[in-house]
Amino acid sequence: MQPELQEFLHWAFKNKGKIIGVLLGLLLGWMTIEYGVFQTFFVVVLIYIGYYLGKRSDRQEGFQDLLDQFISSGKRK
């Protein structure tokens, strides 16, 4: 592997959070300009819901566990 490419990859992996943050910021900025604030917000909410459900699926938590969590949190109030 070329030394320049190896050095770049090392830098990129070391700063992956910054790179991802910049790319997400660019994407959200473009979406806000192109589609408007409310539509962009709607997409962001759907992405978060998908992330949350995927995270629960990774932990092998089913839909019933999700319902139980919301029902039991409502009883605590």
Phi and psi in degrees as GROMACS dihedral restraints (atoms count N, CA, C in turn):
[ dihedral_restraints ]
;  ai    aj    ak    al  type     phi  dphi    fc
    3     4     5     6     1   -68.5    20    10
    4     5     6     7     1   142.8    20    10
    6     7     8     9     1   -61.0    20    10
    7     8     9    10     1   -35.6    20    10
    9    10    11    12     1   -66.4    20    10
   10    11    12    13     1   -42.8    20    10
   12    13    14    15     1   -66.5    20    10
   13    14    15    16     1   -41.5    20    10
   15    16    17    18     1   -63.3    20    10
   16    17    18    19     1   -41.7    20    10
   18    19    20    21     1   -65.2    20    10
   19    20    21    22     1   -42.0    20    10
   21    22    23    24     1   -63.1    20    10
   22    23    24    25     1   -45.0    20    10
   24    25    26    27     1   -63.1    20    10
   25    26    27    28     1   -39.1    20    10
   27    28    29    30     1   -61.7    20    10
   28    29    30    31     1   -45.0    20    10
   30    31    32    33     1   -63.6    20    10
   31    32    33    34     1   -42.6    20    10
   33    34    35    36     1   -64.3    20    10
   34    35    36    37     1   -43.2    20    10
   36    37    38    39     1   -69.0    20    10
   37    38    39    40     1   -31.9    20    10
   39    40    41    42     1   -69.8    20    10
   40    41    42    43     1   -30.7    20    10
   42    43    44    45     1  -116.1    20    10
   43    44    45    46     1    32.2    20    10
   45    46    47    48     1   -64.6    20    10
   46    47    48    49     1   -32.5    20    10
   48    49    50    51     1   -64.5    20    10
   49    50    51    52     1   -41.9    20    10
   51    52    53    54     1   -65.4    20    10
   52    53    54    55     1   -42.2    20    10
   54    55    56    57     1   -64.6    20    10
   55    56    57    58     1   -45.0    20    10
   57    58    59    60     1   -64.0    20    10
   58    59    60    61     1   -41.5    20    10
   60    61    62    63     1   -61.4    20    10
   61    62    63    64     1   -43.4    20    10
   63    64    65    66     1   -64.7    20    10
   64    65    66    67     1   -43.6    20    10
   66    67    68    69     1   -64.9    20    10
   67    68    69    70     1   -40.6    20    10
   69    70    71    72     1   -65.4    20    10
   70    71    72    73     1   -39.5    20    10
   72    73    74    75     1   -62.9    20    10
   73    74    75    76     1   -43.1    20    10
   75    76    77    78     1   -62.6    20    10
   76    77    78    79     1   -43.3    20    10
   78    79    80    81     1   -63.2    20    10
   79    80    81    82     1   -46.6    20    10
   81    82    83    84     1   -66.4    20    10
   82    83    84    85     1   -37.6    20    10
   84    85    86    87     1   -63.4    20    10
   85    86    87    88     1   -44.8    20    10
   87    88    89    90     1   -63.1    20    10
   88    89    90    91     1   -43.5    20    10
   90    91    92    93     1   -63.7    20    10
   91    92    93    94     1   -38.2    20    10
   93    94    95    96     1   -64.5    20    10
   94    95    96    97     1   -42.8    20    10
   96    97    98    99     1   -68.1    20    10
   97    98    99   100     1   -43.6    20    10
   99   100   101   102     1   -75.0    20    10
  100   101   102   103     1   -42.1    20    10
  102   103   104   105     1  -114.0    20    10
  103   104   105   106     1   -17.6    20    10
  105   106   107   108     1   103.9    20    10
  106   107   108   109     1   164.0    20    10
  108   109   110   111     1   -66.3    20    10
  109   110   111   112     1   -47.2    20    10
  111   112   113   114     1   -68.4    20    10
  112   113   114   115     1   -40.3    20    10
  114   115   116   117     1   -68.0    20    10
  115   116   117   118     1   -38.3    20    10
  117   118   119   120     1   -65.1    20    10
  118   119   120   121     1   -42.6    20    10
  120   121   122   123     1   -61.4    20    10
  121   122   123   124     1   -41.0    20    10
  123   124   125   126     1   -60.1    20    10
  124   125   126   127     1   -44.0    20    10
  126   127   128   129     1   -63.9    20    10
  127   128   129   130     1   -42.3    20    10
  129   130   131   132     1   -62.1    20    10
  130   131   132   133     1   -41.8    20    10
  132   133   134   135     1   -62.9    20    10
  133   134   135   136     1   -43.4    20    10
  135   136   137   138     1   -64.5    20    10
  136   137   138   139     1   -37.6    20    10
  138   139   140   141     1   -63.7    20    10
  139   140   141   142     1   -42.9    20    10
  141   142   143   144     1   -63.5    20    10
  142   143   144   145     1   -43.0    20    10
  144   145   146   147     1   -61.6    20    10
  145   146   147   148     1   -43.1    20    10
  147   148   149   150     1   -62.2    20    10
  148   149   150   151     1   -41.8    20    10
  150   151   152   153     1   -62.1    20    10
  151   152   153   154     1   -46.0    20    10
  153   154   155   156     1   -62.3    20    10
  154   155   156   157     1   -46.2    20    10
  156   157   158   159     1   -66.8    20    10
  157   158   159   160     1   -38.2    20    10
  159   160   161   162     1   -64.8    20    10
  160   161   162   163     1   -38.7    20    10
  162   163   164   165     1   -63.8    20    10
  163   164   165   166     1   -41.9    20    10
  165   166   167   168     1   -65.0    20    10
  166   167   168   169     1   -38.6    20    10
  168   169   170   171     1   -65.2    20    10
  169   170   171   172     1   -38.7    20    10
  171   172   173   174     1   -62.3    20    10
  172   173   174   175     1   -30.5    20    10
  174   175   176   177     1   -90.8    20    10
  175   176   177   178     1    10.4    20    10
  177   178   179   180     1    57.0    20    10
  178   179   180   181     1    38.3    20    10
  180   181   182   183     1   -98.0    20    10
  181   182   183   184     1   127.7    20    10
  183   184   185   186     1   -87.5    20    10
  184   185   186   187     1   179.5    20    10
  186   187   188   189     1   -64.8    20    10
  187   188   189   190     1   -35.7    20    10
  189   190   191   192     1   -63.6    20    10
  190   191   192   193     1   -38.8    20    10
  192   193   194   195     1   -62.0    20    10
  193   194   195   196     1   -38.5    20    10
  195   196   197   198     1   -64.6    20    10
  196   197   198   199     1   -45.2    20    10
  198   199   200   201     1   -63.7    20    10
  199   200   201   202     1   -42.2    20    10
  201   202   203   204     1   -60.5    20    10
  202   203   204   205     1   -37.7    20    10
  204   205   206   207     1   -64.6    20    10
  205   206   207   208     1   -44.7    20    10
  207   208   209   210     1   -69.4    20    10
  208   209   210   211     1   -39.1    20    10
  210   211   212   213     1   -66.7    20    10
  211   212   213   214     1   -44.3    20    10
  213   214   215   216     1   -70.5    20    10
  214   215   216   217     1   -31.3    20    10
  216   217   218   219     1   -70.1    20    10
  217   218   219   220     1   -30.9    20    10
  219   220   221   222     1   -70.6    20    10
  220   221   222   223     1   -30.1    20    10
  222   223   224   225     1   -75.4    20    10
  223   224   225   226     1   -26.9    20    10
  225   226   227   228     1   -71.4    20    10
  226   227   228   229     1   -21.4    20    10
